Structures are given as C-alpha cells and as structure tokens.
Amino acid sequence: MARHVKLATCNLNQWAMDFKGNLWRVRESIREAKEEGCTFRTGSELEITGYGCEDSFLELDTFHHSWESLAELLEDDTTDGILCDIGMPVMHRNVPYNCRVFCLDRRIVGIRPKFFMANDGNYREMRHFTPWYIEPGAPGFGALEEYYLPGHIRQITGQDKVPMGIFAIAARDTVLASETCEELFTPNAPHIQLSLDGVEIIANGSGSHHQLRKLDKRIDLVQGATSKAGGVYLYANQKGCDGGRLYFDGCCMIWMNGKMVAQGSQFGPLDDVEVVTATVNLMDVRSFRANFCARAYQASFTPQVPRVEVAFSLTDPHSIALLPSPFIQPRIHDPMEEIAYGPSAWLWDYLRRSGQRGYFLPLSGGADSSSTATLVAIMCQRVVDELQTGTERSKKQVLEDVRKITKRPNYTPVDAKDLCGKIFVTCYMASQYSGDETRGRAKDLAEDIGSIHTSIYIDKITAAVQETFESVEIHTDKLDKAKMKTKPSMDGTANENLALQNIQARSRMVMSYFMAQLMPWASDGDETTAAGSLLVLGSANVDEALRGYYTKYDCSAADINPIGGINKRDLKSFLIWAGHNKGIAVLQRVADAQPSAELTGAEGVQSDEYDMGMSYAELADLGHCRKVEHCGPLSTFLKIRGMWAEKSQITPSKRRTGTPASRDEEIAQKVKDFYFYHSINRHKMTTLTPSYHAENYSPDDNRFDLRPFLQNAAFDVQFAAIDKAVKEVAEHEEEAARSSRA
C-alpha cells in the first residue's frame, strides 16, 4: 500500500526590497514545482521582501508592497493545484510579525507567525518583529485568531478573514505544518509537539547565513527532527548576497524518518532559482511511528494543535505508479571549498547588483591580497562555467549580467581569463621598501588569472605629504615655527616611524579609489564609451582586524572585503588548495612567504608577527575565547592556559621587558597584550570595510560584535585578577613540590 506525495523546497537568491525580482523568483520556483508534479512547495524566510531588509521592516510600505506581491500570485493560476508556503511580513492589530502565508487555489489557507526569534549574533529580529504570544505553561500553541485581509486581497480571494496562529493544515490525506528557521534551533522546537500530534509533513522556511564549518550543525538538526519522531521535513533557505555582509548558503533539503532524500547546493550554481523535489511514501512515516511504542505513548496524550481543514489531497491519485526517492548521503564541502565558493558567489552577487564595472585590487603579492585576487578569479571561472553548463534560464540571466557589467551589449567571454581582463584591475603599489619577490609574485598571479595588471610608485606621494608638513604655517603665538620639528625620520622616535608608515598605507588607499574611478575610462578603448567605475576590494583578514594591526583608512579601507571574516591560518591553507585545484601555481610561493607589511623594509626584513608580538595562530585562539566563548581577560587566561598546555613556543611580548618567571606568566602577558591592543585599536572597528561574514569571532563593530570604541585599556581589576591566578597556581605547585620531597 502506497501513499506517495511529491514535495518541493528551494534555494532562492532574493535581494532585500527587490519586490519585482523576488516575486519573479518565487513564482518561478512554484512553476517548476508544479511542472515536477509537486502538490506542496515551501520557500525561504521572508522571501517576498528578502530576509535582510533590516530597518525597512519598520516601514509600513514594506508590509503594503508585500501584500501587493502576494496579490499578484493569487490573481493568476500560480497557486492552482499546489499548496504554497510563502514567507512575508504581516501586520496584525498594529503588531509586526514574521509569517508564513499558506495559499492554495487562489485563496489564503492561513497565516502562521514565528514565535521564537533569532536575536543574537548577526540577527536582530526582535528589533523588527514581535514573537507570537503563547501563554506560558498552557498546553499546545494557543488558540487561533482571525486576521482581516486587506481590501484588494478580499477582492481577489473572496475571503474577508483567515485564521492566524500556530496551526496544522489538515488535508484529505495527511497533516502538514511549519516552523521557521530559529525555531528549529531551540531546545523545545515546535516540530517535537507537531510530530507527536500526528503532523506528517513539516516545512521550515529559513534565512540562514554561511559560516565556515557550520553546515553539519544544520544538517544534524534537520536530521534529528525526524530521526526520533519520524515524519517528512522540508528545509528551504535563501541563497546569495541580499545586500549585506551575510551570504545565505542555500542547501535546501528533504528528510524522511532521519534519512535524506534530497539536497540542494550550498553555493551554486549561479542560477537564482534552485528547486529540489522528492517523492516520499507517507505509509513509511506511519509505519515508523506506529512501531515506536514509547513515541506512540507520548503521542497519545499530546495536546492537539488547532487544525485548518482544506479540501485538497497531497498524495498522487496514481500513487502506485510513483517511485519513492532513494536515500542519499549529505554532501558537506571541505572548508577550503567553502572559502572558494562562498565569497566568490558573494562577490558576483554584489557586483551584478551594484551596477559597477568590476573590481580594483591593490595586489601586494602577499597572502591576503592574493587570496582576494584568487576569489575574483574563481568568480570568473564560475560565471563562464555557468554560461556553458547552466540551465537555459541561468545562461540567459548570467549573460545579461556580464554584458551589463562590462557595458558591452554583444560581449560573450571566451574563457575565465578573458572575463577577468574585462572586469578586474590589479595594481602593485610599490614604495622604496618593496621587495622584488612580492612584485614578481603579484605579476605572476595577475598573469595566471588574466587581470589587467598595473604598477605605480607611491614615493612621490609620500614625499609630497612630508614636504607639505614641512611648509605648514603657524597662525598662533603659542607655537614658534622656528622651534617646530617638521622632518620626521624612519630612524627617529616611534611616533615618527609610525606616521611615515601610515602615510604610505593611506596614500595607497587614495590611489586605489582614484584608479578605480579612472581605469574603465582609461582602458575601454573603442569597445564602449559607457561610464562607470570599479569597486575597490579590501584584503585585511579577521585576525589583523582583531589585533588592530592595520592603518585606519589605509588600503584596507575599501568598498567590500571578501576575506575580512577569514583567519590567516585558513587563508594560507586556501592558497595551497587553490594552487592545486584551480591551476594557479604561484599561490604556493605566496603561501610559503613570511607575512610582511613592507612599510619599513622588504619581505624578510619586516615581519607581521614580530611587529604584532603575537602569531596569527595565537590571535585566532584568543579571538575565539573573547567572542565565541564570551570570555573576559581572566576567563581567557584560564582557558588559554589549558589550550596551550602542549604549545612548544609562545611569541615574545612587545610590551614586557625581562624574561617571564614561569609559563603561566608568559601566557598571562600574552592575554594582557591581546586585550590591551584590541582595546586601544577598538576605534578602528567602527570603520571596518563591510566584509563577508565567515568566522564567529569577527570583531565587526557595525553588526556582529557590539562594544564601546573608547575603552579603558588598563583593565586594572581584570589584569590584577590574572596576576592573582598566576600567583595562586605558582604557590600550589610549590606546595605540591615540597610535599613530594617530604
């Protein structure tokens, strides 16, 4: 006996506030689902508006236009013969809610609001929405309310009001319900009670962003939703850059009884619509549950979720002729693949939606800027691959995007290098301190990927700044110009040295923006006379930002930064991976080189880790404790003491004079150094270039890591507590030694 039903979920590349484009993608996904013979389709969270609208959700226009979009779906045959679960904001009794709107046959079945909100990390949902109220301690999810539909929706559907609340849809042959994104991640997730109450199909419309090494957690949660209680679980997600720092990484999937039956891609293809379908036998769900005695007992006294009945069957009338989808193993990318395909897709979305002509990158030949250049090259490879192997819809869209970006209406790229040469300019910005090795690596990398490569010398700019300072006029009697020092030297005080380093870095930023505006004009020739400029790419990694080891408003100040959320260890591994897997041989040389700013001497003379007084590996551990483990200085010391128990060597401190008396003193000093430098440089976080979010210890001040930018760097009480802990450990060890001798 078979009760086969064909279901659809999707990844949609939505863009915040792009109502026209978002509606088209929603409609396309429903159309594809219907063509595949599906009777139910679920989509991503807030798919009508795009998830990342942020404070636009505080505007009533956003709710109005959402209903206009839904009206267009209800006016034609889009929802005929298919139950659709659509994400959009809804205002009820002057309260804003994040909702799922169920539609069928040009009518609204009901509105299901979200009641567990994502309100930490990158998410601020309670700034924009109110959780649906459920009486604490009351059984079930509360009673349903009546939602009175807007006038133009009433005219289309013939309905005045629809149920709103937490409900299950009772079809003629099965019961279906939903939960939304964060609700899955909670300890007492709604799917537990829904499953016990006999709901056989649960849909989750999500807005979940990419973070390195995070997908397995999401998969475990979805698998767990059906592995104990049985049932079918559909997960939908947004994908792409919808206008901010996050990249939503898709990976829609369908599970049954703890086993995967369908999985979408995490980072590609570049098609804006990806629909994934599966055929499942509901009899397998019923058999699984009926033969699990403990589950059946719990289900026998579970409070009932309100039902909304529909005269509709999800199962196929010729069910016996359908074959169920086979079980498959989940696909999880290697972290190096995540770095390659997440930021490169983010770069493509940002470029094609920005209306600009391409990217400009100061390419130093070091690991950071080489990583950024490699990501642009991978982006170009993926675009060309999409043009050759994508769907007809995708080929059409990508080619339109390429021609719009390049301002060449008849252009079709021959290969990735050809495309790279049209949209990517790199520049080696040399000074008297630059070395031949970095210059050579930058040139070789540019040749390998096909960028338009240039070079300039910034010495005249820095000399002009120094000359301007020498000729400064004094318009007060409080300072004698004759006694004023006006000729700083690299060999002078620390202030002089740092100022001369910083002006080199800042002049590179000025030249980057100057060249980004002029290079399309300078290099287009007769192919196009269209205007437009390049977006400037930054290349500061997350560890340097955390330590404040960069110049404020230097060439790390850019339009966007694809590696700003990735640590140095991962970037070096990525370079080696890309060298082997993407045919860019010079990247091995880049990875092997010692990181250097080359502001006081060439590579090998000036070292980043020596200048910082801590290694990149140490920075990563300290940053993890500070942000992910939520540790202050004392807790960080106690955790690091255990983490570094087997660490053979600790980078010498730049702040301490003399040799530490013990290993604990050495670790304590490292923790103090970290918090001191992070504190005095915290003001720099306010100007961080918008970066791809990839690490959960990012110091991004604008969204993720919210702290004062004027801090007390002395940490008197905190550091005294560390000293006390060091002393107590030393006394304990001394006492233990005396006892052993006795």
C-alpha positions in Angstrom: 0.0 0.0 0.0 1.5 3.4 -1.1 0.6 7.0 -0.3 3.2 8.7 -2.4 3.4 12.5 -2.3 5.8 14.7 -4.3 7.1 17.7 -2.4 9.3 20.7 -3.3 11.7 23.0 -1.5 14.0 25.6 -2.9 17.0 27.9 -2.6 16.1 31.5 -3.8 18.6 34.2 -4.4 16.5 37.0 -3.0 17.5 40.7 -2.7 16.3 42.9 0.1 13.5 45.1 -1.0 13.6 43.9 -4.6 9.9 43.2 -4.7 9.8 42.7 -8.5 12.7 40.4 -8.7 11.8 38.5 -5.5 8.3 37.9 -6.8 9.6 36.6 -10.1 11.9 34.1 -8.3 9.1 32.9 -6.0 6.8 32.5 -9.0 9.5 30.6 -10.9 10.0 28.2 -8.0 6.3 27.5 -7.8 6.1 27.0 -11.5 8.9 24.5 -11.5 7.4 22.6 -8.6 4.2 22.3 -10.4 5.9 21.1 -13.6 7.6 18.4 -11.5 4.2 17.2 -10.3 4.5 18.5 -6.7 1.5 19.3 -4.6 3.3 21.3 -1.9 6.1 23.9 -2.1 7.9 25.7 0.6 10.2 28.8 0.3 12.7 30.7 2.3 12.1 33.0 5.2 10.6 36.4 4.3 11.1 35.5 0.6 8.7 38.2 -0.6 10.9 41.0 0.8 14.2 39.3 1.1 15.5 38.5 4.6 18.0 41.3 5.1 15.7 44.4 4.9 16.6 45.3 8.4 15.1 48.7 9.4 13.0 48.7 6.2 10.8 46.3 8.2 9.9 49.3 10.4 8.3 51.0 7.4 4.6 50.3 6.7 5.4 50.5 2.9 7.3 47.2 3.2 4.1 45.4 4.5 2.0 47.1 1.9 4.2 46.1 -1.0 4.4 42.5 0.4 0.6 42.2 0.1 0.8 43.6 -3.4 3.3 40.9 -4.4 1.1 38.2 -2.8 -1.9 39.6 -4.7 -0.1 39.0 -8.0 0.5 35.4 -7.0 -3.2 34.9 -6.2 -4.6 36.7 -9.2 -3.4 34.1 -11.7 -3.1 30.3 -11.8 0.2 30.2 -9.9 -1.3 28.6 -6.8 -3.8 26.4 -8.6 -3.4 22.7 -7.6 -0.4 23.3 -5.3 -0.3 24.2 -1.6 2.3 27.0 -1.2 4.1 28.1 2.0 5.3 31.7 1.4 7.4 33.8 3.7 6.4 37.5 4.2 5.9 40.1 7.0 2.4 40.7 8.2 0.9 43.4 10.4 -1.8 42.2 12.8 -3.6 44.5 15.2 -0.7 47.0 14.7 1.9 44.4 15.6 4.5 43.3 13.1 5.1 39.6 12.6 7.4 37.4 10.6 5.0 35.0 8.9 4.3 32.0 6.7 1.3 32.5 4.5 -0.3 29.3 3.1 -2.0 29.7 -0.2 -4.0 27.2 -2.3 -6.1 27.6 -5.4 -6.0 31.5 -5.3 -7.1 31.6 -1.7 -5.3 32.0 1.6 -5.5 29.0 3.9 -4.0 30.7 7.0 -1.2 32.8 8.4 1.4 31.2 10.7 3.6 33.8 12.7 7.1 33.0 14.0 7.3 32.7 17.8 11.0 32.0 18.6 13.0 34.9 17.1 16.7 34.9 16.1 18.1 37.8 18.2 21.8 37.1 18.7 24.9 37.1 16.6 24.1 38.7 13.2 20.4 38.7 13.9 18.1 41.4 15.3 14.7 40.1 14.5 13.1 41.5 17.7 14.1 45.0 16.6 11.7 44.5 13.7 9.2 41.8 14.6 7.3 40.6 17.7 7.2 37.0 18.7 3.7 35.4 18.5 2.5 35.2 22.1 1.8 31.8 23.5 0.6 31.5 27.2 3.5 30.0 29.2 2.6 26.7 30.7 -0.6 26.4 28.6 -0.9 23.2 26.6 -0.3 23.4 22.8 0.3 26.6 21.0 -2.8 28.6 21.9 -6.0 29.4 20.1 -6.2 30.8 16.6 -7.1 34.4 16.0 -8.9 36.0 13.0 -6.9 38.1 10.5 -8.9 40.5 8.4 -7.4 40.7 5.0 -6.6 43.9 3.1 -9.3 45.1 0.7 -7.5 44.2 -2.5 -6.8 40.7 -1.3 -10.5 40.3 -0.3 -11.5 41.2 -3.9 -9.2 38.5 -5.3 -9.9 35.7 -2.9 -13.5 36.4 -1.9 -12.4 36.0 1.7 -12.8 38.5 4.5 -10.7 36.9 7.1 -8.4 33.9 7.6 -7.1 32.1 10.7 -3.8 33.3 12.2 -1.7 31.5 14.8 0.1 28.2 15.2 -1.9 25.5 13.3 -1.6 22.4 11.2 -3.2 22.1 7.8 -5.5 19.0 7.6 -5.7 17.9 4.0 -7.8 15.0 2.9 -4.9 12.5 3.2 -2.3 14.0 5.5 -1.5 16.7 8.0 1.1 19.4 7.4 2.6 22.3 9.4 5.6 24.6 9.6 8.3 26.0 11.8 10.5 28.9 10.9 14.4 29.0 11.0 15.4 29.7 14.6 12.5 27.6 15.9 14.4 24.5 14.7 17.5 25.5 16.7 15.7 25.8 20.1 15.7 23.0 22.7 12.0 22.6 22.7 11.4 23.0 19.0 7.9 23.1 17.6 8.4 20.1 15.4 8.5 17.9 18.6 4.9 18.6 19.5 3.8 18.8 15.9 5.2 15.3 15.2 3.6 13.8 18.3 0.3 15.3 17.3 0.3 13.5 14.1 1.7 16.1 11.7 3.4 14.1 9.0 5.0 16.8 6.9 6.8 19.8 8.5 8.3 22.7 6.4 10.9 25.1 7.5 11.4 28.4 5.6 14.8 29.7 6.8 17.2 32.6 6.3 20.4 31.0 7.5 23.8 32.5 6.6 27.1 30.8 5.7 29.7 30.4 8.4 32.8 28.2 8.0 32.2 24.6 9.3 28.6 25.3 10.2 26.6 23.3 7.7 27.0 20.0 9.6 25.1 21.5 12.6 22.2 22.5 10.4 22.1 19.0 8.9 22.2 17.4 12.3 19.3 19.4 13.5 17.1 18.7 10.4 18.0 15.0 10.6 17.2 15.0 14.3 13.8 16.5 13.6 12.7 13.2 12.0 15.1 10.6 13.3 13.3 10.1 16.7 9.7 11.2 15.9 9.5 10.2 12.3 8.0 12.2 9.5 9.0 14.3 6.5 10.9 17.5 6.9 11.5 20.1 4.2 14.1 22.8 4.7 14.2 25.9 2.4 16.8 28.7 2.5 17.7 31.9 0.9 21.0 31.9 -1.0 23.3 34.7 -2.1 24.2 38.2 -1.0 20.9 40.1 -0.4 22.6 43.4 0.2 24.7 43.0 3.3 27.7 41.2 4.9 26.0 37.8 5.0 26.0 35.2 2.4 22.9 32.9 2.6 24.1 29.5 1.7 21.1 27.6 0.5 21.4 23.8 1.0 17.7 23.2 0.9 16.9 19.6 1.8 14.2 17.0 2.4 14.4 14.2 5.0 12.2 11.3 6.0 12.5 9.3 9.2 16.0 10.5 9.8 17.3 9.8 6.2 18.0 12.4 3.5 16.1 12.0 0.2 17.0 15.3 -1.5 19.6 18.1 -1.1 20.2 21.3 -3.0 23.6 23.1 -3.5 25.2 25.2 -0.8 27.0 27.8 -3.0 25.8 27.2 -6.5 25.0 27.1 -9.3 24.6 30.8 -10.1 21.0 30.2 -11.1 18.8 32.5 -8.9 16.2 29.7 -8.5 17.0 26.2 -7.5 14.1 23.8 -6.8 14.6 20.4 -5.2 11.9 17.8 -5.1 11.4 14.3 -3.6 8.7 11.7 -3.6 8.0 10.1 -0.3 5.6 7.4 0.9 3.6 8.6 3.8 2.9 5.0 4.8 6.6 4.8 5.7 6.1 7.6 8.2 3.0 6.0 9.7 4.7 2.6 10.0 7.8 4.2 11.6 5.7 5.9 14.2 3.3 3.1 14.9 6.1 0.7 15.7 7.9 3.0 18.1 6.0 2.2 21.3 7.4 5.0 23.5 6.7 7.6 20.9 3.1 6.3 20.4 2.6 6.5 24.2 3.8 10.1 24.3 1.6 11.0 21.3 -1.5 9.6 23.0 -1.7 12.4 25.5 0.0 15.3 23.5 -2.1 18.5 23.3 -3.7 18.9 19.9 -2.6 21.7 17.6 -5.5 23.5 16.0 -6.4 22.2 12.5 -7.3 24.2 9.5 -9.0 21.9 7.0 -8.6 22.1 3.2 -10.5 20.0 0.6 -7.3 19.0 -1.1 -5.2 15.8 -1.4 -1.4 15.9 -1.5 -0.9 12.3 -2.5 -0.9 11.4 -6.1 -4.1 9.7 -7.4 -1.9 7.2 -9.2 0.4 6.8 -6.2 1.1 3.1 -7.0 2.9 4.2 -10.2 5.3 6.6 -8.5 8.7 5.5 -7.2 9.9 6.9 -3.9 13.2 9.0 -3.9 16.2 6.9 -2.8 18.0 7.8 0.4 21.3 9.8 -0.2 24.2 10.8 2.0 24.5 14.5 2.9 27.2 16.5 0.9 29.3 18.8 3.0 32.1 20.9 1.5 35.6 20.9 2.7 36.4 24.2 4.4 38.7 25.3 1.6 35.9 24.7 -0.9 33.7 26.8 1.4 36.2 29.7 1.2 36.4 29.3 -2.5 32.7 29.2 -3.4 31.0 31.3 -0.7 32.9 34.6 -1.0 33.2 34.2 -4.8 29.4 33.9 -5.2 29.0 36.8 -2.8 31.4 38.9 -5.0 29.3 38.0 -8.1 26.0 39.0 -6.5 27.4 42.2 -5.1 29.0 43.2 -8.5 26.0 42.5 -10.7 23.6 44.2 -8.3 25.8 47.2 -7.7 25.7 48.5 -11.2 29.5 49.0 -11.3 32.1 48.0 -13.9 34.2 45.5 -12.0 36.7 45.3 -9.2 40.0 47.0 -8.4 42.5 45.5 -6.0 45.9 46.7 -4.6 47.8 43.5 -5.2 50.9 43.3 -2.9 51.9 39.7 -3.7 51.2 38.8 0.0 48.8 36.1 1.3 45.8 38.4 1.9 45.6 40.4 -1.4 46.5 37.2 -3.3 43.6 35.4 -1.6 41.2 38.2 -2.7 42.5 38.1 -6.2 42.1 34.3 -6.3 38.5 34.7 -5.2 37.8 37.1 -8.1 39.4 34.6 -10.4 37.2 31.8 -9.1 34.2 34.0 -9.5 35.1 34.5 -13.2 35.6 30.7 -13.6 32.2 30.1 -12.1 30.5 32.7 -14.4 32.0 31.2 -17.5 31.1 27.6 -16.3 27.5 28.8 -15.7 27.3 30.1 -19.3 28.4 26.7 -20.6 26.6 24.3 -18.3 23.8 26.1 -16.5 20.1 26.0 -17.2 18.7 28.0 -20.1 17.3 30.4 -17.6 20.6 30.8 -15.8 22.6 31.2 -19.0 20.3 34.0 -20.1 20.5 35.8 -16.8 24.2 35.4 -16.3 25.0 36.6 -19.9 22.7 39.6 -19.3 24.6 40.4 -16.1 28.0 40.1 -17.8 27.0 42.4 -20.6 25.5 44.9 -18.2 28.7 44.9 -16.0 31.1 45.2 -19.0 28.9 47.7 -20.9 29.4 45.6 -24.0 26.0 44.6 -25.4 27.4 41.9 -27.7 30.1 40.5 -25.5 30.4 36.8 -24.6 33.5 35.8 -22.6 35.8 33.2 -24.3 37.1 31.9 -21.0 37.6 33.0 -17.4 40.8 34.9 -18.2 39.0 36.8 -20.9 36.3 37.8 -18.5 38.8 38.7 -15.7 40.5 41.0 -18.1 37.3 42.9 -18.7 36.2 43.4 -15.0 39.3 43.1 -12.8 42.2 45.6 -12.4 45.1 44.8 -10.1 47.9 47.2 -9.1 51.2 46.7 -7.4 51.7 49.9 -5.4 55.4 50.0 -4.7 57.5 52.0 -2.4 61.2 52.2 -1.7 60.7 49.4 0.9 59.0 47.0 -1.5 60.9 43.8 -2.5 61.4 42.2 -5.9 59.9 38.9 -4.6 56.5 40.4 -3.8 56.5 42.4 -7.1 57.2 39.2 -9.0 54.5 37.2 -7.2 51.9 39.9 -7.9 52.8 40.0 -11.6 52.8 36.2 -11.9 49.5 35.9 -10.2 47.9 38.5 -12.4 49.1 36.7 -15.5 47.7 33.4 -14.2 44.2 34.8 -13.6 44.1 37.2 -16.5 43.6 40.6 -14.7 44.7 43.9 -16.1 47.8 44.4 -14.0 49.5 47.7 -13.4 52.1 49.1 -11.0 52.9 52.5 -9.6 55.3 54.1 -7.2 53.9 55.9 -4.2 57.2 57.5 -3.1 56.4 60.8 -4.8 53.0 61.0 -3.0 54.5 60.3 0.4 57.3 62.8 -0.3 54.8 65.4 -1.2 52.9 64.9 2.0 56.1 65.2 4.0 57.0 68.4 2.1 53.5 69.8 2.8 54.1 69.1 6.5 57.4 70.9 6.4 55.8 74.0 5.0 52.9 74.1 7.5 52.1 77.7 8.5 51.6 78.6 12.2 48.8 81.1 13.0 49.1 81.3 16.8 51.6 82.8 19.2 51.5 79.6 21.2 54.0 77.8 18.9 57.3 79.0 17.4 57.6 77.8 13.8 61.4 78.0 14.1 61.4 75.6 17.0 58.9 73.2 15.5 60.1 69.8 14.3 59.0 69.2 10.7 61.2 66.5 9.3 60.2 63.1 10.7 62.6 60.1 10.1 62.1 56.4 10.0 65.1 56.2 12.3 63.6 58.7 14.8 61.0 58.1 17.5 58.3 55.6 17.4 55.8 58.3 16.6 57.8 59.4 13.6 58.3 55.9 12.3 54.6 55.0 12.7 53.5 58.3 11.0 55.7 57.6 8.0 54.5 54.0 7.7 50.9 55.2 7.9 51.2 57.8 5.2 52.5 55.1 2.8 49.4 52.9 3.6 47.0 55.8 3.3 48.4 57.0 0.0 47.7 53.6 -1.4 44.0 54.0 -0.4 43.8 57.3 -2.1 45.4 56.0 -5.3 43.2 52.9 -5.2 40.0 55.0 -5.4 41.5 57.3 -8.0 42.5 54.4 -10.2 39.2 52.6 -9.6 37.3 55.6 -11.0 39.5 56.2 -14.0 40.6 52.7 -15.2 37.4 51.9 -17.1 37.7 55.3 -18.8 41.4 54.8 -19.4 41.3 51.2 -20.7 38.0 50.8 -22.6 39.2 52.0 -25.9 36.7 51.8 -28.7 34.7 48.8 -27.3 32.5 51.0 -25.2 32.2 54.6 -24.1 29.9 53.9 -21.2 30.6 55.4 -17.9 31.1 53.6 -14.5 33.8 52.8 -12.1 35.3 49.8 -10.3 34.6 48.7 -6.8 37.7 48.7 -4.6 38.4 45.4 -2.8 40.0 45.3 0.7 42.2 42.4 1.9 42.5 42.7 5.7 41.9 39.3 7.4 39.9 38.8 10.6 42.9 38.4 12.8 44.6 41.7 11.8 41.3 43.5 12.5 41.0 41.8 15.9 44.5 43.0 16.8 44.1 46.4 15.1 47.2 45.6 13.1 46.4 47.9 10.2 46.3 51.6 9.4 43.0 53.3 9.8 41.9 54.5 6.3 44.7 52.6 4.5 44.2 50.3 1.6 42.2 48.0 3.9 39.5 50.8 3.6 37.6 49.7 0.6 34.1 49.1 -0.7 33.9 45.4 0.3 36.3 42.8 1.7 35.7 39.1 0.8 38.3 37.8 3.3 37.6 40.1 6.2 35.9 37.3 8.2 38.5 34.6 7.5 41.6 33.9 9.6 45.2 33.8 8.5 45.6 30.0 9.0 42.6 29.3 6.8 43.8 31.7 4.1 47.2 30.1 3.8 45.6 26.7 3.5 43.2 28.1 0.9 46.1 29.4 -1.2 47.6 26.0 -1.2 44.3 24.4 -2.1 43.6 26.9 -4.9 47.1 26.5 -6.3 46.5 22.7 -6.7 42.8 22.8 -7.6 42.4 26.0 -9.7 45.6 25.9 -11.7 47.3 28.9 -10.1 50.8 27.7 -9.4 52.2 30.9 -8.0 49.9 30.6 -4.9 52.2 28.0 -3.3 55.0 30.6 -3.3 52.6 33.1 -1.8 51.6 30.7 1.0 55.2 29.9 1.8 56.2 33.5 2.2 56.5 35.2 5.6 53.7 37.8 6.0 55.1 41.4 5.8 53.6 44.9 5.5 56.8 46.1 3.7 56.4 49.6 5.2 59.9 49.7 6.8 61.7 47.0 4.9 61.2 44.3 2.3 59.8 40.9 3.0 62.2 39.1 5.3 63.2 42.4 6.9 59.9 43.4 8.4 57.6 40.6 9.8 53.9 41.0 10.7 54.1 38.5 13.6 57.2 40.2 15.1 55.6 43.6 14.8 52.4 42.4 16.5 54.1 40.5 19.2 51.9 37.5 18.6 51.4 34.9 15.9 48.3 34.6 13.8 47.6 31.2 15.4 47.7 32.8 18.9 45.4 35.6 17.7 42.8 33.1 16.4 42.7 31.3 19.8 42.5 34.5 21.8 39.8 35.8 19.5 37.8 32.6 19.8 37.9 32.9 23.6 36.9 36.6 23.6 33.9 36.3 21.2 32.7 32.7 20.9 33.4 31.6 24.5 32.3 35.1 25.8 35.4 35.4 28.0 36.8 38.4 29.7 40.6 38.7 30.4 40.6 36.4 33.4 38.4 33.6 31.8 40.5 33.9 28.6 43.7 33.3 30.7 42.2 30.2 32.3 41.0 28.8 29.0 44.2 29.6 27.1 46.3 28.0 29.8 44.6 24.7 29.0 44.6 25.2 25.3 48.3 26.0 25.1 49.4 23.3 27.6 51.2 21.4 24.8 52.2 24.6 22.8 56.0 24.5 22.5 56.6 28.2 22.0 54.8 31.5 22.6 55.7 34.6 20.6 57.7 37.1 22.7 55.7 40.0 24.1 56.3 43.5 22.7 55.2 45.2 25.9 57.1 43.3 28.6 60.7 43.8 29.5 62.5 40.9 31.1 62.0 37.2 31.0 58.8 35.7 32.4 59.4 33.7 35.6 57.0 30.9 34.5 55.0 29.6 31.7 51.8 30.9 33.3 53.4 34.4 33.5 54.2 34.2 29.8 50.6 33.2 28.9 49.2 35.9 31.2 51.3 38.5 29.5 50.0 37.3 26.1 46.4 37.6 27.2 47.1 41.1 28.6 48.8 42.1 25.4 45.8 40.9 23.4 43.2 42.8 25.4 45.4 45.9 25.5 45.9 46.1 21.8 42.3 45.2 21.0 41.2 47.9 23.3 43.4 50.8 22.1 42.5 49.8 18.5 38.8 49.3 19.0 38.0 52.6 17.3 39.3 51.1 14.1 36.5 48.6 14.1 34.0 51.4 13.5 35.5 51.9 10.1 36.0 48.3 9.0 35.2 47.7 5.4 32.0 45.6 5.0 33.3 42.1 5.0 32.0 38.6 4.1 31.0 37.1 7.5 32.7 33.7 7.8 34.0 33.4 11.4 32.0 33.7 14.6 34.8 35.6 16.3 34.7 38.5 13.9 35.1 41.9 15.6 32.8 43.7 13.1 31.5 46.7 15.1 28.7 47.5 12.8 26.6 44.4 13.2 28.2 41.4 15.0 30.5 42.5 17.8 28.9 45.4 19.6 31.2 47.1 22.1 32.3 50.7 23.0 35.0 52.1 20.8 36.6 54.0 23.6 37.7 51.5 26.2 39.8 51.6 29.4 42.9 49.7 28.1 44.4 49.5 31.6 42.0 46.7 32.7 43.2 47.3 36.3 40.8 44.9 38.0 40.8 42.2 35.3 44.6 42.1 34.9 45.1 42.1 38.7 42.8 39.0 38.8 45.0 37.3 36.2 48.1 38.1 38.3 46.4 36.7 41.4 45.5 33.5 39.5 49.2 33.1 38.3 50.4 33.6 41.9 47.9 31.0 43.3 49.0 28.4 40.7 52.7 29.1 41.5 52.0 28.7 45.2 50.1 25.5 44.7 52.8 24.0 42.5 55.5 25.0 45.1 53.5 23.4 47.9 53.0 20.2 45.8 56.7 20.1 45.1 57.5 20.4 48.9 55.1 17.6 49.7 56.6 15.3 47.1 60.1 15.9 48.5 58.9 15.2 52.0 
